[in-house]
């Protein structure tokens, strides 16, 4: 299923921004190059954008630019895993994870109380899905194994987790650059989660 596109002219009108702002944000890497889609029209070449992604991104930029510099915003939106390192106590203080979930994570992972950004992402995803009630503790263990086994893929531009159940049996999938996915009849999609969104949420809390 392809994404709905919006023309540059309509985007500027709907978002209430100028041509200059749009391209300044592009130069600062606040908006990915691949979101600028050139298409042929009856008037010639025009630029289009994925509508939902662009409007969400512009809303975030406008909301946060009063408190963060453009460089800080660019770092937050970057898909790169940074070299940050925080303690368990600092994650709790910043409300990135709850005591019960971080303890469960450490029990499963057997790691120390210092968290690299990759470990922060794992425990944050676990937090979101456990606290929502969408997955059980056993499924949380499965989730962590999938994340550990596929760590390098998480740096991809478009990566999503999908939890499914059929006849009481759970599965956890990591999808890369998938526009759509389909399962056999009777399969229930329990949860879907964009890892890029999780990255941005963590970085916003850290900044």
VENKAHU-V494123 format. One record per pair of residues at least 4 apart in sequence whose ideal C-beta (glycine too) atoms are under 6 Angstrom apart, sorted by sequence separation. I is the first residue (numbers start at 0). GAP is how many residues later the second one is. If there is no record, write none. Layout:
i:I gap:GAP
i:I gap:GAP
This chain:
i:5 gap:4
i:9 gap:4
i:10 gap:4
i:16 gap:4
i:30 gap:4
i:59 gap:4
i:60 gap:4
i:63 gap:4
i:67 gap:4
i:85 gap:4
i:96 gap:4
i:104 gap:4
i:114 gap:4
i:119 gap:4
i:125 gap:4
i:126 gap:4
i:134 gap:4
i:182 gap:4
i:202 gap:4
i:5 gap:5
i:11 gap:5
i:16 gap:5
i:24 gap:5
i:25 gap:5
i:40 gap:5
i:48 gap:5
i:67 gap:5
i:85 gap:5
i:90 gap:5
i:96 gap:5
i:114 gap:5
i:128 gap:5
i:134 gap:5
i:153 gap:5
i:164 gap:5
i:24 gap:6
i:90 gap:6
i:128 gap:6
i:37 gap:7
i:163 gap:7
i:38 gap:9
i:162 gap:9
i:129 gap:10
i:35 gap:11
i:36 gap:11
i:161 gap:11
i:34 gap:14
i:87 gap:14
i:125 gap:14
i:34 gap:15
i:159 gap:15
i:158 gap:17
i:104 gap:18
i:157 gap:19
i:155 gap:20
i:165 gap:20
i:101 gap:21
i:104 gap:21
i:165 gap:21
i:152 gap:23
i:163 gap:23
i:164 gap:23
i:149 gap:24
i:87 gap:25
i:100 gap:25
i:121 gap:25
i:163 gap:25
i:164 gap:25
i:86 gap:26
i:96 gap:26
i:100 gap:26
i:145 gap:26
i:86 gap:27
i:162 gap:27
i:95 gap:28
i:134 gap:28
i:145 gap:28
i:162 gap:28
i:84 gap:29
i:85 gap:29
i:100 gap:29
i:142 gap:29
i:96 gap:30
i:141 gap:30
i:161 gap:30
i:29 gap:31
i:84 gap:31
i:138 gap:31
i:159 gap:32
i:160 gap:32
i:83 gap:33
i:107 gap:33
i:159 gap:34
i:81 gap:35
i:80 gap:36
i:107 gap:36
i:158 gap:36
i:80 gap:37
i:10 gap:38
i:7 gap:39
i:6 gap:41
i:153 gap:41
i:27 gap:42
i:4 gap:43
i:5 gap:43
i:14 gap:43
i:29 gap:43
i:29 gap:44
i:5 gap:45
i:28 gap:45
i:27 gap:46
i:2 gap:47
i:3 gap:47
i:29 gap:47
i:133 gap:56
i:133 gap:57
i:128 gap:62
i:124 gap:73
i:80 gap:74
i:123 gap:74
i:78 gap:78
i:123 gap:78
i:119 gap:82
i:95 gap:109
i:93 gap:111
i:75 gap:124
i:75 gap:127
i:71 gap:135
i:0 gap:179
